[in-house]
Structures are given as C-alpha cells and as structure tokens.
C-alpha cells in the first residue's frame, strides 16, 4: 500500500486526482443553494446543455461576462440551454445585489462550505470566471468556452441527440 503525506485536504485531493473537472468526463456533484435557500443539483438539468459558471459579485471580468452571456442565454434558453451560475461570494447580500444590477435571469446559486471545502475547491477552480459546458448527456464538452465559441457551437449542441 502506498503511503502519502498530504499538506491540507485540498492539496491531497488534487494530488490523488479527486479534484477538478475534465473535458470528456461527467461533472462532479454540486452543493449549492438558490437565493431562497433551496438546494439545487446539476442532475435536475440533465437533457439540457448547461454552462456551469463560477463567478463573484466583486469580480469585474465575471460581471462583464454576465453581460456578454445575456443575449446568448436569451437566444437559446427556449431550445434547452441553461446557465448554472455558482457564486463564490462570502457575502450573500452582495451576490443578490449583483444579480439584480446585472438583470440576469438564469439559475443563480451560491456555494455552501461543508467540511471546510467549497464547491469551487472540489471542482478545482483556481480563478474566476471559470466555466464548464455540459452537453445533454451530462458530459463536459468544454472548459472556459468563449462567447464566440458558444455562439458557434451551441446551435449544434442543442440540436444533436448525442453531442460528445
């Protein structure tokens, strides 16, 4: 049996390959809640193309990205595209103010820390914004897709039955 010394749980999980998400693989579990405190799981969106977007209210590039995503979301939401936004904010009030100010209407959640690790830690998110695009079958097909990439690829991903 191999022995391993771990310097902190996050470092240990990363070392043994339990953290981070990989293109071509199903995403890990999410432990997030809505603004109303309702728990939400990614599994409930299976059959849709989902952009999982890690962001925060204080992050200027995140807020600019929200504005860039609005027309894409409006164009494709009726066809089965969803944005699953996960805020890394420590201040839920700042998070809710940012949602209202940005006037974004997609699914907004905030990560909940359990056992010391956040969802972003478990997903291997080291900077924000970070996004993962999941196809209808529940497989990650892109990490950090650009708005241009989304405009080009979403129609095909939404149309195809199998789009891995």
QUIUR-V406102 format. One record per run of one state. SS is the DSSP state (H for helix, E for strand, L for the rest). FROM is the first residue (numbers start at 1). LEN is the number of residues. If there is no record, write none. Layout:
# QUIUR-V406102
ss->SS from->FROM len->LEN
ss->SS from->FROM len->LEN
This chain:
# QUIUR-V406102
ss->L from->1 len->8
ss->H from->9 len->7
ss->L from->16 len->10
ss->E from->26 len->1
ss->L from->27 len->5
ss->E from->32 len->2
ss->L from->34 len->5
ss->E from->39 len->2
ss->L from->41 len->1
ss->H from->42 len->4
ss->L from->46 len->3
ss->E from->49 len->7
ss->L from->56 len->4
ss->H from->60 len->20
ss->L from->80 len->1
ss->E from->81 len->7
ss->L from->88 len->4
ss->H from->92 len->11
ss->L from->103 len->4
ss->E from->107 len->5
ss->L from->112 len->2
ss->E from->114 len->1
ss->L from->115 len->2
ss->E from->117 len->1
ss->L from->118 len->1
ss->H from->119 len->4
ss->L from->123 len->7
ss->E from->130 len->5
ss->L from->135 len->4
ss->E from->139 len->5
ss->L from->144 len->3
ss->H from->147 len->13
ss->L from->160 len->5
